[in-house]
Amino acid sequence: MTDTSYTPPKVWQWNTNAEHRFSNINRPIAGPTHELALPIGKHPIQLYSLGTPNGVKVTIMLEELLALGKTEAEYDAFLINIGKGEQFSSGFVEVNPNSKIPAMLDRSTSPPTRIFESGAMLVYLAEKFEAFLPTAGSARAECMSWLFWQMGSAPYLGGGFGHFYAYAPIKIEYCIDRYAMEVKRQLDVLDRNLSDRRYLCGEEYTIADMANYAWYGMLVLHNGYEAAEFLDVASYTHVIRWATEIEARPAVQRGRRVNRTFGPEELQLRERHDASDFD
């Protein structure tokens, strides 16, 4: 099928007059748009985030570390409203030059260590606190493979399928078919792997599970993009079993609430600065 309503120009130009859901924050250039320092809390770890899947990965990890008694993983989680362009402040860009949530600052080091990209944060925290990342060669490789599988796959789920199915101003059959096919292939990859494993890497719960749950748990358990029926997610029974077990963990339930600004009010915790904030 050919769409004859649009002919790409010889050289693409940014349409600054475009009006759609993301037109006020999408731009083809990097760097800050305004001067504003980030707030600093009282704990070693400073997180600047939003309760989207990429943000949830990290708050789940931090809550799991605290549940293990790793008190040095205490953290402040400040809300970054990406709809208002807060990710383009000079303070945020200094921590994450890519202007995407989440961004993290570890102030227990001198000088403070910045970490951007959610997968890098999971590895950094796992190595720092020696938890949720196997140390043996083959087991570690398996965990890292599933972690990076998620990092490479999620853009097809969120920016591809989610965007064209749920957010794009017009429905384009080719785009929706293309990304629906890929998301179903990804679900099949997970389902086949989980058919004879409790977790993605075997019997051990790892950062690979946290990262993948944040995206695919949202999809299969919470009707992500309101596409559960469209994608027939109920047919991926092993993924549902795995995601349900992970979501039952108290630390996961806490992590899902942090920086959340949508859904039932009792599941929202706009900012987290102390464990008592969950009470």
WOTA-V897438 format. One record per residue. N is the residue number from 0. RES is the residue in three letters. PHI is phi in whole degrees, 0 to 359 (NA if undefined). PSI is psi as a letter, one per 20 degrees, with the letter a starting at -180 (999 if undefined). D_FIRST is the distance of its C-alpha to the first C-alpha in Angstrom with 2 decimals. Layout:
n = <N N>
res = <RES RES>
phi = <PHI PHI>
psi = <PSI PSI>
d_first = <D_FIRST D_FIRST>
//
This chain:
n = <0 1 2 3 4 5 6 7 8 9 10 11 12 13 14 15 16 17 18 19 20 21 22 23 24 25 26 27 28 29 30 31 32 33 34 35 36 37 38 39 40 41 42 43 44 45 46 47 48 49 50 51 52 53 54 55 56 57 58 59 60 61 62 63 64 65 66 67 68 69 70 71 72 73 74 75 76 77 78 79 80 81 82 83 84 85 86 87 88 89 90 91 92 93 94 95 96 97 98 99 100 101 102 103 104 105 106 107 108 109 110 111 112 113 114 115 116 117 118 119 120 121 122 123 124 125 126 127 128 129 130 131 132 133 134 135 136 137 138 139 140 141 142 143 144 145 146 147 148 149 150 151 152 153 154 155 156 157 158 159 160 161 162 163 164 165 166 167 168 169 170 171 172 173 174 175 176 177 178 179 180 181 182 183 184 185 186 187 188 189 190 191 192 193 194 195 196 197 198 199 200 201 202 203 204 205 206 207 208 209 210 211 212 213 214 215 216 217 218 219 220 221 222 223 224 225 226 227 228 229 230 231 232 233 234 235 236 237 238 239 240 241 242 243 244 245 246 247 248 249 250 251 252 253 254 255 256 257 258 259 260 261 262 263 264 265 266 267 268 269 270 271 272 273 274 275 276 277 278>
res = <MET THR ASP THR SER TYR THR PRO PRO LYS VAL TRP GLN TRP ASN THR ASN ALA GLU HIS ARG PHE SER ASN ILE ASN ARG PRO ILE ALA GLY PRO THR HIS GLU LEU ALA LEU PRO ILE GLY LYS HIS PRO ILE GLN LEU TYR SER LEU GLY THR PRO ASN GLY VAL LYS VAL THR ILE MET LEU GLU GLU LEU LEU ALA LEU GLY LYS THR GLU ALA GLU TYR ASP ALA PHE LEU ILE ASN ILE GLY LYS GLY GLU GLN PHE SER SER GLY PHE VAL GLU VAL ASN PRO ASN SER LYS ILE PRO ALA MET LEU ASP ARG SER THR SER PRO PRO THR ARG ILE PHE GLU SER GLY ALA MET LEU VAL TYR LEU ALA GLU LYS PHE GLU ALA PHE LEU PRO THR ALA GLY SER ALA ARG ALA GLU CYS MET SER TRP LEU PHE TRP GLN MET GLY SER ALA PRO TYR LEU GLY GLY GLY PHE GLY HIS PHE TYR ALA TYR ALA PRO ILE LYS ILE GLU TYR CYS ILE ASP ARG TYR ALA MET GLU VAL LYS ARG GLN LEU ASP VAL LEU ASP ARG ASN LEU SER ASP ARG ARG TYR LEU CYS GLY GLU GLU TYR THR ILE ALA ASP MET ALA ASN TYR ALA TRP TYR GLY MET LEU VAL LEU HIS ASN GLY TYR GLU ALA ALA GLU PHE LEU ASP VAL ALA SER TYR THR HIS VAL ILE ARG TRP ALA THR GLU ILE GLU ALA ARG PRO ALA VAL GLN ARG GLY ARG ARG VAL ASN ARG THR PHE GLY PRO GLU GLU LEU GLN LEU ARG GLU ARG HIS ASP ALA SER ASP PHE ASP>
phi = <NA 248 266 268 279 222 243 301 289 297 232 294 235 289 273 287 261 298 234 207 303 247 294 278 235 279 203 268 230 257 94 284 255 202 271 195 283 283 289 235 265 264 262 298 263 246 243 239 203 209 282 271 307 293 287 298 310 283 292 298 301 297 292 294 296 296 294 278 91 278 295 288 271 303 212 252 244 265 283 246 274 288 294 264 78 293 286 257 290 298 293 292 298 296 274 230 296 273 55 235 280 270 228 225 230 260 269 279 257 231 287 304 260 267 225 233 82 299 296 297 294 298 294 301 292 297 287 296 253 53 208 66 220 303 258 294 309 290 293 296 298 298 297 295 297 290 295 287 301 296 299 279 272 303 301 289 284 278 288 267 297 303 295 287 280 252 244 300 295 228 271 249 304 301 295 295 296 300 277 298 299 291 295 294 296 298 298 291 302 296 296 295 294 276 294 229 225 291 240 300 257 132 271 258 281 224 298 296 293 300 295 287 301 304 268 277 295 303 289 270 258 233 52 307 60 54 240 301 289 302 267 53 294 298 282 265 294 289 295 296 300 297 295 295 295 294 294 284 290 304 295 293 298 291 300 293 276 291 61 271 236 219 83 303 300 290 259 260 218 301 221 232 232 198 301 291 296 283 289>
psi = <p p o j i p o p r g p p q p n i j q o a h j h i i p q j q a r q i q p p q q q p a i r g p p p o a q l r g h h h g h h g g g h h g h h i j n h i j q q p o p p o n h h j k i i j q h g g h h g n i i l q q r q q p o j i r o r q p q p q p h h h g g g g h g h g j l q j o q h q g h g g g g g h g h g h g g h h h h h h g f h e g g g h g h h q h q o o g g g g g g h g g g g h g g h h g g g g h i h k q g r h j c i p p r h h g g g h g h g h g g g h h k l p j l j g g g i l h i i m h h g g g g h g g g i i p h h g h g h h h p k p j r a p h i j p n g q p i q h i h i 999>
d_first = <0.00 3.81 6.69 9.54 12.18 13.30 14.62 16.56 20.21 22.27 24.29 23.18 25.65 26.55 26.04 29.32 28.76 25.71 26.46 24.93 26.51 27.17 27.63 31.40 31.48 28.52 29.55 29.05 32.76 35.25 38.84 40.72 40.37 43.78 47.05 47.79 49.56 48.46 50.93 52.96 54.24 57.12 55.51 54.76 50.99 49.19 45.60 43.39 40.39 38.39 37.79 34.19 33.49 34.48 37.65 38.46 38.56 41.49 43.42 43.28 44.70 47.44 48.43 48.53 50.80 53.06 53.24 54.58 57.31 55.91 57.44 56.51 52.88 53.75 51.30 50.50 46.93 46.20 43.23 40.74 38.75 35.52 34.44 37.49 36.89 39.96 38.35 38.80 42.58 44.75 46.25 42.99 41.61 44.90 44.26 40.49 39.31 35.69 36.25 34.70 36.62 38.72 41.46 44.80 48.24 50.97 54.25 56.40 56.11 57.77 55.91 53.26 50.21 46.75 43.82 40.19 37.16 37.63 37.67 40.41 42.35 42.31 43.61 46.15 47.53 47.58 49.58 51.80 52.81 52.48 50.43 47.16 46.45 48.00 50.31 50.40 48.25 45.86 45.64 45.00 42.30 40.57 40.76 39.48 36.58 35.42 36.06 33.97 31.26 31.03 31.12 28.20 26.18 26.70 24.48 21.44 22.91 24.11 22.36 19.01 18.70 21.52 20.38 16.80 17.91 21.25 21.79 18.88 19.42 15.91 13.81 10.50 8.83 7.67 11.26 13.06 11.82 12.64 16.01 16.92 16.76 18.98 21.37 21.89 22.61 25.11 26.73 27.13 28.78 31.18 31.84 32.75 35.00 36.70 37.35 40.64 41.33 42.65 41.03 38.45 41.19 43.53 46.37 46.57 44.81 43.57 41.66 38.60 38.77 39.26 36.26 33.87 35.36 34.77 30.99 30.43 33.43 32.00 28.79 30.51 33.71 32.83 29.39 27.94 25.20 25.96 23.55 26.13 24.99 21.26 22.01 24.87 27.26 30.22 29.43 30.33 34.02 35.48 33.64 34.92 38.42 38.48 37.21 39.66 42.55 41.81 41.45 44.87 46.57 48.61 47.68 43.96 44.60 46.46 43.90 41.10 43.16 43.84 42.16 40.26 39.81 37.75 38.26 41.69 44.48 46.50 43.81 43.70 45.90 44.92 47.27 49.33 52.65 54.75 54.50 56.24 53.24 51.71 54.72>
//
